[in-house]
């Protein structure tokens, strides 16, 4: 079965979403003692790393990892707020803002080129 030939950025979005789902299920797996959430973790991380590997075919690893981790951190925080009522305090919000700012600066002003 041949997978669709998406752009690198599309694969990165797929990878990030899969990673966020897997990380959210990781908490619900209760140390891998619950089957369904544990299966979601394994499949989610598999999809995430596969998508990430396809992204790295054409985009620089520094940019990819900055976007992957920055967007992932923010999305995981939002999921934790919605599902687990884990509300970040002011220092956490400021730190998240700095992470987002760093990702924006890398993408808008960096001279790193795709290989």
Biotite code that builds the C-alpha atoms (Angstrom):
import biotite.structure as struc

atoms = struc.array([
    struc.Atom([0.000, 0.000, 0.000], chain_id="A", res_id=1, res_name="UNK", atom_name="CA", element="C"),
    struc.Atom([1.465, 3.353, -1.052], chain_id="A", res_id=2, res_name="UNK", atom_name="CA", element="C"),
    struc.Atom([0.888, 6.285, 1.256], chain_id="A", res_id=3, res_name="UNK", atom_name="CA", element="C"),
    struc.Atom([-0.112, 9.705, -0.087], chain_id="A", res_id=4, res_name="UNK", atom_name="CA", element="C"),
    struc.Atom([2.732, 11.944, -1.204], chain_id="A", res_id=5, res_name="UNK", atom_name="CA", element="C"),
    struc.Atom([2.100, 14.850, 1.173], chain_id="A", res_id=6, res_name="UNK", atom_name="CA", element="C"),
    struc.Atom([4.354, 17.857, 1.574], chain_id="A", res_id=7, res_name="UNK", atom_name="CA", element="C"),
    struc.Atom([6.915, 17.834, 4.369], chain_id="A", res_id=8, res_name="UNK", atom_name="CA", element="C"),
    struc.Atom([4.864, 20.355, 6.357], chain_id="A", res_id=9, res_name="UNK", atom_name="CA", element="C"),
    struc.Atom([1.761, 18.173, 6.073], chain_id="A", res_id=10, res_name="UNK", atom_name="CA", element="C"),
    struc.Atom([3.721, 15.198, 7.402], chain_id="A", res_id=11, res_name="UNK", atom_name="CA", element="C"),
    struc.Atom([4.964, 17.377, 10.259], chain_id="A", res_id=12, res_name="UNK", atom_name="CA", element="C"),
    struc.Atom([1.388, 18.326, 11.200], chain_id="A", res_id=13, res_name="UNK", atom_name="CA", element="C"),
    struc.Atom([0.381, 14.647, 11.099], chain_id="A", res_id=14, res_name="UNK", atom_name="CA", element="C"),
    struc.Atom([3.398, 13.770, 13.253], chain_id="A", res_id=15, res_name="UNK", atom_name="CA", element="C"),
    struc.Atom([2.598, 16.462, 15.816], chain_id="A", res_id=16, res_name="UNK", atom_name="CA", element="C"),
    struc.Atom([-1.074, 15.495, 16.084], chain_id="A", res_id=17, res_name="UNK", atom_name="CA", element="C"),
    struc.Atom([-0.153, 11.805, 16.465], chain_id="A", res_id=18, res_name="UNK", atom_name="CA", element="C"),
    struc.Atom([2.406, 12.666, 19.141], chain_id="A", res_id=19, res_name="UNK", atom_name="CA", element="C"),
    struc.Atom([-0.101, 14.786, 21.070], chain_id="A", res_id=20, res_name="UNK", atom_name="CA", element="C"),
    struc.Atom([-2.653, 11.963, 20.957], chain_id="A", res_id=21, res_name="UNK", atom_name="CA", element="C"),
    struc.Atom([-0.040, 9.412, 22.046], chain_id="A", res_id=22, res_name="UNK", atom_name="CA", element="C"),
    struc.Atom([1.221, 11.580, 24.890], chain_id="A", res_id=23, res_name="UNK", atom_name="CA", element="C"),
    struc.Atom([-2.325, 12.217, 26.101], chain_id="A", res_id=24, res_name="UNK", atom_name="CA", element="C"),
    struc.Atom([-3.021, 8.478, 26.048], chain_id="A", res_id=25, res_name="UNK", atom_name="CA", element="C"),
    struc.Atom([0.231, 7.831, 27.916], chain_id="A", res_id=26, res_name="UNK", atom_name="CA", element="C"),
    struc.Atom([-1.231, 9.323, 31.078], chain_id="A", res_id=27, res_name="UNK", atom_name="CA", element="C"),
    struc.Atom([-4.441, 7.348, 30.584], chain_id="A", res_id=28, res_name="UNK", atom_name="CA", element="C"),
    struc.Atom([-2.465, 4.097, 30.101], chain_id="A", res_id=29, res_name="UNK", atom_name="CA", element="C"),
    struc.Atom([-1.677, 4.134, 33.838], chain_id="A", res_id=30, res_name="UNK", atom_name="CA", element="C"),
    struc.Atom([1.858, 2.827, 33.408], chain_id="A", res_id=31, res_name="UNK", atom_name="CA", element="C"),
    struc.Atom([0.841, 0.604, 30.464], chain_id="A", res_id=32, res_name="UNK", atom_name="CA", element="C"),
    struc.Atom([-1.596, -1.332, 32.653], chain_id="A", res_id=33, res_name="UNK", atom_name="CA", element="C"),
    struc.Atom([-4.645, -0.408, 30.530], chain_id="A", res_id=34, res_name="UNK", atom_name="CA", element="C"),
    struc.Atom([-4.726, -2.025, 27.081], chain_id="A", res_id=35, res_name="UNK", atom_name="CA", element="C"),
    struc.Atom([-6.625, 0.475, 24.923], chain_id="A", res_id=36, res_name="UNK", atom_name="CA", element="C"),
    struc.Atom([-4.707, 3.614, 25.965], chain_id="A", res_id=37, res_name="UNK", atom_name="CA", element="C"),
    struc.Atom([-1.442, 1.651, 25.790], chain_id="A", res_id=38, res_name="UNK", atom_name="CA", element="C"),
    struc.Atom([-2.235, 0.607, 22.208], chain_id="A", res_id=39, res_name="UNK", atom_name="CA", element="C"),
    struc.Atom([-3.000, 4.233, 21.321], chain_id="A", res_id=40, res_name="UNK", atom_name="CA", element="C"),
    struc.Atom([0.390, 5.245, 22.741], chain_id="A", res_id=41, res_name="UNK", atom_name="CA", element="C"),
    struc.Atom([2.294, 2.690, 20.656], chain_id="A", res_id=42, res_name="UNK", atom_name="CA", element="C"),
    struc.Atom([0.405, 3.369, 17.422], chain_id="A", res_id=43, res_name="UNK", atom_name="CA", element="C"),
    struc.Atom([0.435, 7.139, 17.966], chain_id="A", res_id=44, res_name="UNK", atom_name="CA", element="C"),
    struc.Atom([4.174, 7.335, 18.545], chain_id="A", res_id=45, res_name="UNK", atom_name="CA", element="C"),
    struc.Atom([4.753, 5.012, 15.578], chain_id="A", res_id=46, res_name="UNK", atom_name="CA", element="C"),
    struc.Atom([2.807, 7.341, 13.307], chain_id="A", res_id=47, res_name="UNK", atom_name="CA", element="C"),
    struc.Atom([4.470, 10.382, 14.868], chain_id="A", res_id=48, res_name="UNK", atom_name="CA", element="C"),
    struc.Atom([8.017, 9.181, 14.288], chain_id="A", res_id=49, res_name="UNK", atom_name="CA", element="C"),
    struc.Atom([7.216, 7.903, 10.805], chain_id="A", res_id=50, res_name="UNK", atom_name="CA", element="C"),
    struc.Atom([5.776, 11.300, 9.862], chain_id="A", res_id=51, res_name="UNK", atom_name="CA", element="C"),
    struc.Atom([8.738, 13.039, 11.467], chain_id="A", res_id=52, res_name="UNK", atom_name="CA", element="C"),
    struc.Atom([11.169, 10.889, 9.484], chain_id="A", res_id=53, res_name="UNK", atom_name="CA", element="C"),
    struc.Atom([9.406, 11.808, 6.218], chain_id="A", res_id=54, res_name="UNK", atom_name="CA", element="C"),
    struc.Atom([9.542, 15.478, 7.158], chain_id="A", res_id=55, res_name="UNK", atom_name="CA", element="C"),
    struc.Atom([13.295, 15.273, 7.672], chain_id="A", res_id=56, res_name="UNK", atom_name="CA", element="C"),
    struc.Atom([13.787, 14.212, 4.057], chain_id="A", res_id=57, res_name="UNK", atom_name="CA", element="C"),
    struc.Atom([13.406, 17.800, 2.928], chain_id="A", res_id=58, res_name="UNK", atom_name="CA", element="C"),
    struc.Atom([13.445, 20.154, 5.924], chain_id="A", res_id=59, res_name="UNK", atom_name="CA", element="C"),
    struc.Atom([16.356, 20.951, 8.270], chain_id="A", res_id=60, res_name="UNK", atom_name="CA", element="C"),
    struc.Atom([16.335, 18.987, 11.514], chain_id="A", res_id=61, res_name="UNK", atom_name="CA", element="C"),
    struc.Atom([16.715, 22.120, 13.666], chain_id="A", res_id=62, res_name="UNK", atom_name="CA", element="C"),
    struc.Atom([13.630, 23.771, 12.201], chain_id="A", res_id=63, res_name="UNK", atom_name="CA", element="C"),
    struc.Atom([11.615, 20.547, 12.266], chain_id="A", res_id=64, res_name="UNK", atom_name="CA", element="C"),
    struc.Atom([12.484, 19.804, 15.873], chain_id="A", res_id=65, res_name="UNK", atom_name="CA", element="C"),
    struc.Atom([11.761, 23.377, 16.975], chain_id="A", res_id=66, res_name="UNK", atom_name="CA", element="C"),
    struc.Atom([8.310, 23.270, 15.396], chain_id="A", res_id=67, res_name="UNK", atom_name="CA", element="C"),
    struc.Atom([7.670, 19.678, 16.584], chain_id="A", res_id=68, res_name="UNK", atom_name="CA", element="C"),
    struc.Atom([8.558, 20.414, 20.190], chain_id="A", res_id=69, res_name="UNK", atom_name="CA", element="C"),
    struc.Atom([7.138, 23.937, 20.396], chain_id="A", res_id=70, res_name="UNK", atom_name="CA", element="C"),
    struc.Atom([3.756, 23.156, 18.892], chain_id="A", res_id=71, res_name="UNK", atom_name="CA", element="C"),
    struc.Atom([3.641, 19.824, 20.732], chain_id="A", res_id=72, res_name="UNK", atom_name="CA", element="C"),
    struc.Atom([4.282, 21.451, 24.108], chain_id="A", res_id=73, res_name="UNK", atom_name="CA", element="C"),
    struc.Atom([1.551, 24.027, 23.592], chain_id="A", res_id=74, res_name="UNK", atom_name="CA", element="C"),
    struc.Atom([-0.981, 21.457, 22.339], chain_id="A", res_id=75, res_name="UNK", atom_name="CA", element="C"),
    struc.Atom([-0.195, 19.025, 25.164], chain_id="A", res_id=76, res_name="UNK", atom_name="CA", element="C"),
    struc.Atom([-0.711, 21.845, 27.651], chain_id="A", res_id=77, res_name="UNK", atom_name="CA", element="C"),
    struc.Atom([-4.109, 22.635, 26.113], chain_id="A", res_id=78, res_name="UNK", atom_name="CA", element="C"),
    struc.Atom([-5.108, 18.953, 26.162], chain_id="A", res_id=79, res_name="UNK", atom_name="CA", element="C"),
    struc.Atom([-3.985, 18.632, 29.794], chain_id="A", res_id=80, res_name="UNK", atom_name="CA", element="C"),
    struc.Atom([-6.098, 21.669, 30.661], chain_id="A", res_id=81, res_name="UNK", atom_name="CA", element="C"),
    struc.Atom([-9.164, 20.249, 28.921], chain_id="A", res_id=82, res_name="UNK", atom_name="CA", element="C"),
    struc.Atom([-8.907, 16.596, 29.931], chain_id="A", res_id=83, res_name="UNK", atom_name="CA", element="C"),
    struc.Atom([-7.067, 16.622, 33.239], chain_id="A", res_id=84, res_name="UNK", atom_name="CA", element="C"),
    struc.Atom([-7.839, 20.109, 34.601], chain_id="A", res_id=85, res_name="UNK", atom_name="CA", element="C"),
    struc.Atom([-4.101, 20.881, 34.807], chain_id="A", res_id=86, res_name="UNK", atom_name="CA", element="C"),
    struc.Atom([-4.078, 24.657, 34.531], chain_id="A", res_id=87, res_name="UNK", atom_name="CA", element="C"),
    struc.Atom([-0.652, 26.272, 34.057], chain_id="A", res_id=88, res_name="UNK", atom_name="CA", element="C"),
    struc.Atom([0.350, 29.085, 36.369], chain_id="A", res_id=89, res_name="UNK", atom_name="CA", element="C"),
    struc.Atom([1.789, 32.422, 35.199], chain_id="A", res_id=90, res_name="UNK", atom_name="CA", element="C"),
    struc.Atom([5.426, 31.247, 34.953], chain_id="A", res_id=91, res_name="UNK", atom_name="CA", element="C"),
    struc.Atom([4.292, 28.263, 32.870], chain_id="A", res_id=92, res_name="UNK", atom_name="CA", element="C"),
    struc.Atom([2.305, 30.509, 30.538], chain_id="A", res_id=93, res_name="UNK", atom_name="CA", element="C"),
    struc.Atom([5.290, 32.851, 30.182], chain_id="A", res_id=94, res_name="UNK", atom_name="CA", element="C"),
    struc.Atom([7.556, 29.895, 29.418], chain_id="A", res_id=95, res_name="UNK", atom_name="CA", element="C"),
    struc.Atom([5.131, 28.607, 26.799], chain_id="A", res_id=96, res_name="UNK", atom_name="CA", element="C"),
    struc.Atom([5.069, 32.074, 25.263], chain_id="A", res_id=97, res_name="UNK", atom_name="CA", element="C"),
    struc.Atom([8.856, 32.073, 25.031], chain_id="A", res_id=98, res_name="UNK", atom_name="CA", element="C"),
    struc.Atom([8.795, 28.662, 23.345], chain_id="A", res_id=99, res_name="UNK", atom_name="CA", element="C"),
    struc.Atom([6.262, 29.885, 20.786], chain_id="A", res_id=100, res_name="UNK", atom_name="CA", element="C"),
    struc.Atom([8.304, 33.034, 20.209], chain_id="A", res_id=101, res_name="UNK", atom_name="CA", element="C"),
    struc.Atom([11.401, 30.920, 19.621], chain_id="A", res_id=102, res_name="UNK", atom_name="CA", element="C"),
    struc.Atom([9.632, 28.758, 17.036], chain_id="A", res_id=103, res_name="UNK", atom_name="CA", element="C"),
    struc.Atom([8.335, 31.877, 15.263], chain_id="A", res_id=104, res_name="UNK", atom_name="CA", element="C"),
    struc.Atom([11.783, 33.490, 15.215], chain_id="A", res_id=105, res_name="UNK", atom_name="CA", element="C"),
    struc.Atom([13.372, 30.320, 13.830], chain_id="A", res_id=106, res_name="UNK", atom_name="CA", element="C"),
    struc.Atom([10.811, 30.033, 11.061], chain_id="A", res_id=107, res_name="UNK", atom_name="CA", element="C"),
    struc.Atom([10.677, 33.696, 10.077], chain_id="A", res_id=108, res_name="UNK", atom_name="CA", element="C"),
    struc.Atom([14.265, 34.814, 10.469], chain_id="A", res_id=109, res_name="UNK", atom_name="CA", element="C"),
    struc.Atom([16.532, 31.771, 10.320], chain_id="A", res_id=110, res_name="UNK", atom_name="CA", element="C"),
    struc.Atom([18.772, 31.335, 7.273], chain_id="A", res_id=111, res_name="UNK", atom_name="CA", element="C"),
    struc.Atom([18.695, 27.534, 7.603], chain_id="A", res_id=112, res_name="UNK", atom_name="CA", element="C"),
    struc.Atom([17.892, 26.015, 4.232], chain_id="A", res_id=113, res_name="UNK", atom_name="CA", element="C"),
    struc.Atom([16.274, 22.716, 3.318], chain_id="A", res_id=114, res_name="UNK", atom_name="CA", element="C"),
    struc.Atom([18.769, 20.096, 2.230], chain_id="A", res_id=115, res_name="UNK", atom_name="CA", element="C"),
])
